[in-house]
Amino acid sequence: MRKLHLLSTLLLAIFTGGISYAQDFSNKGKDFWVGYGYHQVMNGNNAQDMVLYFAADQNSNVTVSIPGIGYTQNYFVPANSVFTSNPIPKAGLQDARLITESTIPEKKGIHITSDKPIVAYAHIYNASVSGASILFPTTTLGKEYYSVNYTNISNTTNSNCWFYVVAADTGTTTVEITPSAATINRPAGVPFLVNLQQGEIYNIMGQYSGNSGVDLTGSKIQSINTGSGCKRIGVFSGSGRISITCTGASSSSDNYMVQAFPKSAWGKKFLTVSTGGSQTFNIYRICVADPTTVVTLNGGPVGVPLQNGFYYEIPASNSPKRIEADKPIMVAQYLTSQGACGNGTLVIRK
């Protein structure tokens, strides 16, 4: 039995409603792309690790490769099991970490392939400072995304928030990135283009000073048609380490990472429930691509102002919610830090 004390940002879950689009939406597949997202201790003792989990209902042969740096590992995953990979390399010539903001594309895309459909997860952790995300198969990827982060307050330095884009298709993928706030090298609101080859990553990190930094929520990332059509991309958002509280003060903190839903997968109707029942309070962000979108909460007005033309932040609550809109929206649900907003320590036993 393993006991995990999850101390801070435990979940950033985005729930989608039904829409009509010629795209696969299953999280089970044979091909995935991910990167080794930033963790705050990368700027210290490099004590974090990244592993991948594979869940299979059939005997499966899985290959994890980082083509740009020559890394390959093969695994046999028995039917009806969950398998943990070896740690992804974090030093030397095969160092896969995304440790600072990119100035040129980085050949660090992690490619997962399987001969049978599997479910895949990524987990980056250092002791109790831990973040994880389910991964979406390449067949579900889209061409337009928005980053969803959070107010970036921490109890330690070097805790920048971030997002990155990885090219999934062969040939050249042209990506336009518009940061919503100032990054290490880029001003807010000014779009720029990057050209990526399959498996290349471009990593963006928000400015950070002391124990607080910018929130990159609302940054737009889209594939551009340069003559051969728009190509598929994957986008991940996160923070090196973050506290989520109801007072804006720093508390215990965790890194977090989450794979973004493409805009084509947004929905209009959402039902939420508290992640820990009536004893746990969650914060929500309702994200709109179009500021004229009419959003209702439990049949009435949202009751809070639209922030940065992109999201409504719903204060911490332990009550179920019905969220509806006349245009597609995305909803993020946050667990707060240990002891924040009336929540205690969550213990998961396995």
Buried (B, 14 or more C-beta within 10 A) or exposed (E): EEEBEBBBBBBBBBBBBEEEEEBBBEBBBBBBBBBBBBBBBBBEEBEBBBBBBBBBEEEBEBEBBBBBBEBEBEBEBEEEEBBEBEEBBBEEEBBBBBBBBBEEBBBBBBBBBBEBBBBBBBBBBBEEBBBBBEBBBBBBBBBBBBBBBBBBBBBBBBBBBBBBBBBBBEEBBBBBBBBBBBBBBBEBEEEEEBBBBBBBBBBBBBBBEEBBBBBBBBBBBBBBEEEEEBBBBBBBBBBBBBBBBBEEEBBBBBBBBBBBBBBBBBBBEBEBBBBBEEEBBBBBBBBBBEEEBEBEBEEEEBEEEBBEEBBBBBEBBBEEBEBBBEEBBBBBBBBBBBEBBEBEEBEEEE
